[in-house]
């Protein structure tokens, strides 16, 4: 819940799923600070033991190639 309340995070850019104590975060971050904030919020949750990130930066070159092809 706290992640979605953070005005520094564009929550619409993320899909978050949990499986037991593992959190999977999939999304596109505006910048590295946003990545850090998202990971920070996720690790604040009491039951989370592991965070699996599938986050790319908005201006990541590999994202551009994927969009072009």
Rosetta blueprint (number, residue, H / E / L):
1 X L
2 X H
3 X H
4 X H
5 X H
6 X L
7 X L
8 X L
9 X L
10 X L
11 X H
12 X H
13 X H
14 X E
15 X E
16 X E
17 X E
18 X E
19 X E
20 X L
21 X L
22 X E
23 X E
24 X E
25 X E
26 X E
27 X E
28 X E
29 X E
30 X L
31 X L
32 X H
33 X H
34 X H
35 X H
36 X H
37 X H
38 X H
39 X H
40 X H
41 X H
42 X H
43 X H
44 X L
45 X L
46 X L
47 X L
48 X L
49 X L
50 X E
51 X E
52 X E
53 X E
54 X E
55 X E
56 X E
57 X E
58 X L
59 X L
60 X L
61 X H
62 X H
63 X H
64 X H
65 X H
66 X H
67 X H
68 X H
69 X L
